């Protein structure tokens, strides 16, 4: 069997000790954020990406080994396990290769070959095989077949015997691992996907119009195109085929299988091979190729989703400031919620600024009253229906005031999902759905990460074809992304919600709930050690979580840093040597930089950890997210009909796909900046140019009101080829 750690070291270009130590830490129950941040000495400073790649491949190879053991046992029980076959199985590195080898021994339903064997035709098939040799002597196949004619067994004529023998040989050929592997590779490299829109769908009537008469090599198909084709097929709009040159396939099979010079045997084999491919191999091989490309498309799509989600979760917070949050509406009015600087709900009111003039005046008075009463510093306005109209209304109100809060349009994707969720109901059982939605919009502005973790990532609107990809893999990767972001930023132990705490390294939903309950019963945590008093939070969970939890103004200044409690003694030694009180150590950055770290190296704390400690002490409690910025939408541009070609606008990137980026320009319909329009130079990956949440300047290239499509450009106005790129 495989030496998995050794193989992983070779595949991932790591030292064996790095692999072994990382796997040991994983086995001990350590999380990836904890290993990456606090066990650098043991892993040789492997980062989260390297660790996830290592553990994913380890899981794959472990499953592979388990499958090998089951297959070896199954074949051995049939008495068919040879030393050669055993060696082939044990050396497999891919599941597809392993299943190819197992195919001839897998339990089958009753096939044509099975029936032929039941009729006693296997010896005849073996005879024909013996004639398929370079030096075989010619014989009459019909005469040889006559010996196997048996009314009793259902072989009525020599032709029946030949047909049965051909069925046996065709099945053997179709199950040969080397042939299947070669033909699969041929289809992957030379195959062409061809799609046609079904006749019952007239031109211009479907969203799959670009695939009406479409073909592309399998090797060249983009992930989003593959997923779109499969969706079109599932919805009954498209016919999708995999086209290839069957003469090449038959030539290959004949070159591999036909050895004899006897014309009759050669003819028999040609017919048998054609049947073997068309009846027994073609459909399954095409299915396997489609599955492989689908898996590739899934992985690429999920990777893009991960990247977008990370950027969204790490969007710069506007800050914990008193906030007025508005969920806009026309007929039902705008739900206005007031939040404190800690995100606590204070009051709400429904206003009707988009109806009668008197109601607009009342709404303006209500807004001014709440701003003044609560010393509002931020105003968050949802970007859905009536968003731009409400934004303009609030601008009018602010023009009449001396002190003007910062006003921001907030992407409200998923807010309605949150407002109806169990989380929202538990948090605000007495409030209406729309009021909960407004609260979510306001909190997103204050701290996007803390609020968005309460919503299923698939509801946030930053993925492509998210319902078409492997759902288990999608959930795993998105959960990993949320966990990574939460631990990267760190969590305020005394304000974090149960949902946010759940994603902290080492936490379970039960422990997160217990922390909130303990906090409610005993007041704010004064130090990290108090965590050990929380029910079901033992030493292991404390080890994994403590460094990612922050306590502001607590007993120990180090509790508001990313310094792990296990390293406090090192920091105390540094403070003593610098003759500085511990609570002032963060104020002497210059001295910290010039220190000889080797003096403080121990068996468990090496230079990597010491460098991290010094870096943290230089900027204690620093939020690693970027500075907050917001877009200003153009006045008077509220709907698609307000757009004109050439118009220059400011917007916010809402989604990034591998064909370009979608930008909110304030007209209730995102515009697309095609990959060819992202920069004056060639761009091979949009993620290198833009990211979700980024404020960008765009120019309108094309507007199609009927289809609600807006084409935008980020190229400079005078750039060559600044016209619209094809998708």
Secondary structure as GFF3:
##gff-version 3
##sequence-region A 1 727
A	DSSP	alpha_helix	4	11	.	.	.	ID=ss1
A	DSSP	alpha_helix	16	27	.	.	.	ID=ss2
A	DSSP	alpha_helix	32	38	.	.	.	ID=ss3
A	DSSP	alpha_helix	40	43	.	.	.	ID=ss4
A	DSSP	alpha_helix	48	77	.	.	.	ID=ss5
A	DSSP	alpha_helix	83	90	.	.	.	ID=ss6
A	DSSP	alpha_helix	95	102	.	.	.	ID=ss7
A	DSSP	three_ten_helix	103	105	.	.	.	ID=ss8
A	DSSP	alpha_helix	112	118	.	.	.	ID=ss9
A	DSSP	alpha_helix	122	131	.	.	.	ID=ss10
A	DSSP	alpha_helix	141	146	.	.	.	ID=ss11
A	DSSP	alpha_helix	158	174	.	.	.	ID=ss12
A	DSSP	alpha_helix	177	190	.	.	.	ID=ss13
A	DSSP	beta_strand	192	197	.	.	.	ID=ss14
A	DSSP	three_ten_helix	209	211	.	.	.	ID=ss15
A	DSSP	beta_strand	213	217	.	.	.	ID=ss16
A	DSSP	three_ten_helix	218	220	.	.	.	ID=ss17
A	DSSP	alpha_helix	223	234	.	.	.	ID=ss18
A	DSSP	beta_strand	238	243	.	.	.	ID=ss19
A	DSSP	alpha_helix	246	257	.	.	.	ID=ss20
A	DSSP	alpha_helix	263	275	.	.	.	ID=ss21
A	DSSP	pi_helix	276	281	.	.	.	ID=ss22
A	DSSP	alpha_helix	282	313	.	.	.	ID=ss23
A	DSSP	beta_strand	323	327	.	.	.	ID=ss24
A	DSSP	beta_strand	334	339	.	.	.	ID=ss25
A	DSSP	beta_strand	345	351	.	.	.	ID=ss26
A	DSSP	alpha_helix	357	373	.	.	.	ID=ss27
A	DSSP	beta_strand	378	382	.	.	.	ID=ss28
A	DSSP	alpha_helix	387	399	.	.	.	ID=ss29
A	DSSP	beta_strand	406	410	.	.	.	ID=ss30
A	DSSP	alpha_helix	415	419	.	.	.	ID=ss31
A	DSSP	alpha_helix	422	427	.	.	.	ID=ss32
A	DSSP	alpha_helix	433	446	.	.	.	ID=ss33
A	DSSP	alpha_helix	448	452	.	.	.	ID=ss34
A	DSSP	three_ten_helix	457	459	.	.	.	ID=ss35
A	DSSP	alpha_helix	471	489	.	.	.	ID=ss36
A	DSSP	beta_strand	491	492	.	.	.	ID=ss37
A	DSSP	alpha_helix	498	502	.	.	.	ID=ss38
A	DSSP	alpha_helix	509	522	.	.	.	ID=ss39
A	DSSP	three_ten_helix	528	533	.	.	.	ID=ss40
A	DSSP	alpha_helix	539	545	.	.	.	ID=ss41
A	DSSP	three_ten_helix	546	548	.	.	.	ID=ss42
A	DSSP	beta_strand	549	550	.	.	.	ID=ss43
A	DSSP	three_ten_helix	557	560	.	.	.	ID=ss44
A	DSSP	three_ten_helix	565	567	.	.	.	ID=ss45
A	DSSP	alpha_helix	568	577	.	.	.	ID=ss46
A	DSSP	three_ten_helix	582	587	.	.	.	ID=ss47
A	DSSP	alpha_helix	589	593	.	.	.	ID=ss48
A	DSSP	three_ten_helix	597	600	.	.	.	ID=ss49
A	DSSP	alpha_helix	607	618	.	.	.	ID=ss50
A	DSSP	three_ten_helix	640	642	.	.	.	ID=ss51
A	DSSP	beta_strand	648	657	.	.	.	ID=ss52
A	DSSP	beta_strand	660	664	.	.	.	ID=ss53
A	DSSP	beta_strand	671	674	.	.	.	ID=ss54
A	DSSP	three_ten_helix	675	677	.	.	.	ID=ss55
A	DSSP	three_ten_helix	686	688	.	.	.	ID=ss56
A	DSSP	beta_strand	695	704	.	.	.	ID=ss57
A	DSSP	beta_strand	709	713	.	.	.	ID=ss58
###
